[in-house]
């Protein structure tokens, strides 16, 4: 069995990584696992949260052994809580930031201002950013607005944070095929999680569809989440090619 680090290798600086999965897939946790991995090696993490109250996001992070609250306390992580800003669910936690209003026309300038305020915490570290999740953003802002905002974000990031890595998880069963196709088209790495309910239980596969690495070829893995909490919980077994 392989870990997520062994499957993905060294993700190149400046990359966009999309994680596309279906309704029953456990692949939604891979983005959190990647953020945890990069924080452990000294990067600074930024999560734009569109899906859950922050306390619930912290609980979800424990699923892959990521102590999100500790990372916040130790100034290794910041959360821009779009969900809490939109629905008035604000929590008094260090390094969690809120917007006064969530408006598609002004959201990027407001987030850029938060980034400016984060510079003392970044301390010149590489940045790993997770949008949790793109389908959550689409539900709050609309698909077209989310794509436009993301396009602006990528253009800004290429100027201001050219070496940062952006992780874009999306549940394909929540958004349109057009939305998913566009996300895949802008990504350097495309990871796909699929699931099937059988008479033997839930069978999950993980497909590494695109990578900029030399000699890359698409690869499929058997994918499962281990019961053991004291080890790497995400397990991959190569099936093809």
N, C-alpha and C positions, 0 to 999 in steps of 0.2 A: 504494500500500500504506500502511496505517496502523499505528501502534504501539499497544501496550496502553493507554498514557496517552491517546491520541487516541480510542480506542474507549470507554473508561470515563469519561473526563472527570474532574472533581474529585469523588472519593468523599466523601460527606458524613460529617462527624464523627458518632460514635455509631452508625455503620452496622454491620450484619452482612452479609457478602458470602459467599454460597455458590457454590462452583465444582463443578458436577456433571459427571462425565465417564465415558466407558466404557473398557474394558480396553485399547484400542489408541490412545486419544486422547493427544495431547501436552499437553492442557490442564492436566495436573497441575503443570506448571511455572509457570502463571500466578500462583499464590499466592506463589511465591518471587520472581517478577518484581515483584509489587506491594510486597512487603516491601522489596526493594532500592530501588525507586523512592521509597518514603516515607523510608527511612533517608537517602537522598541529599539529600532536602529538609529534613532535620533532625529527623525523628521518632525515637523509640526503639523498636526492634523486640524482640518476645518471641516465640520459637517454642516451642511444646509439641511435642516430637518423639516420635511413637509408632511410627515406621516403620523407621528405619535406625540403625546406628551413626553417631555424629556425623561421623566422618571421611567416611562415605559420603554423608551429607547435604551436607557441604561440597562434595564432588565433584558432586553433583546440582545444587547452586546455581550452579556455574560454567557450567552449561548455558545460563543466561540472563545470564551476565556478573556474577553476584553473588559477591563475594569474602567469603564467610561468615566465614572465619578472621580476616580483617582487621577486619571489623565487630565481632567479639568482642574482639579486641585493643584496639580503639580505644574500647571502652565504648559502642558504638552498638547493641549487640545482646546479648541473653541467651537461653540455651536451657535449658528445663526438660526434661531427657532422661528421659522416661518409659520409652522403649525400653531404654536402658542400665540404668536402675534395675531394671526387671523382669527382664532377662536377664543382669545382672551384667557388662555391657560398658561399663565406665566409662573415660573418657579424661581425661587431665590437661590440660584446656584452660581458659583464663580465661573466666569468666562462663558456664560450663556447670554446671548445678545438678542434683543427684540427690536422690531420695527414699530413705529407708531401706527402705521397703516400698511396694509398689503395691497398695493396697487401695481398692476403690470407696467404702467408707464414710469413709475418712480422706484421700483424695487431694486434695479441694478445700481443707480446712484447711491441709494441708502446702504446697500451691501458694500459698495466700494468705500464708503465712509467708515464702515466697521473694519474693513481690511486695513485702512490707514491707521485706525486705533490699535490694531493688533501688531503693528510692526515691532514695538518693544518686546512682545512675547516671541515673535518669530526669530529674532536675533540672527537673521541671516540663514536660518535653517532651510533645507528643502521643504516644500509644502506638498502635502497629500490632501486632496480635497474630495469629499464624498457628498454627492447630492442624494439624499435619502428621502424619497426615491423620486425618479422622474415621473412615474405615473401619479405619485402623490402631488407633485407640482402641477401636472396637467389637470388633476381634479380641482385644485384650488384656483389656478390661473387660466385654464383652458389650453388645449393642445397647441393651437397656433401661437398663442402668446408665449407659451413655454419654449417652443422652438425658437421664436424670435429672441427671447431673453437669453437662451442658451447660446445662440449665435453671437450675440453681443458679448456675453461672458467669455467665450473662447477667443474672440478678437482682442478683448481687453487683457486677458490672461497671457496671450502671446507677446504682448508688449511689457506688461508689468511683472509677470511671474512666468517667464518662458521655460523654466526648468521644473515647474510644478507638474504633478500628475493629477488628473481628474478621473474619478470613478463614477460611472453613470448606471446604476441598476434600474431596470424597468420590468414590470410585470406585463408581459405582452397581452394577457387576457383582459387587461383594464383599459388599454389604449388601442388606437387604430393601427392597422398594418402600415399605413403611410408613416405614422409617427415612429414606429419601430424601425422601419427601413431607413428613415433619415438619421436616426441615432446610430445605427450600424454604419452608415456611409461616412460619418465624421470620425469614427473611432479607429485608433491604431490597433487596438486589441478588441476582438469580439469574442465574448464567452457566452455560451448558451447552456442553460439548464433545462432539461426536459424530464417529465415524470409520467408514469403510467401506473394506474391502479389495476393490479392483476389478482388472480386467485391466490398468488403467493405473497401478496401484500404490495406495498408501494415500491416500484422499481425506478431509480433515478439514474440519469446519465448526465455527464458534463462534457460539452463539446468545445474545444479550443478551435475556433473557426478562422480567426485571423490574428496574425502577429507580425511585427516588422522585423523579427529576428531572422538572421541569415539561416538558410536551409530549413525554414519553417515548413511544415506540412500539417494540414488539419488533423486533429487527433480527438478520439472519443475515449472517455473514461467511465467506468462504473463509479458512482458517487454516493457516499453515505455519510451520515453524521454519527460518530462514535458515541456510545453511552458513557465512555470514560471521560470524566471532567478534568483529570489531572494530566492529560496528554493532548496533543493536537487532535481536535475533534473532527475536522474535516478530512475524510479519507478518499483517495482517488486510486483506482486500479485501471491501468491502461488496457483498452480493448482493441483499438485500431489506431493507425494503420499497422 
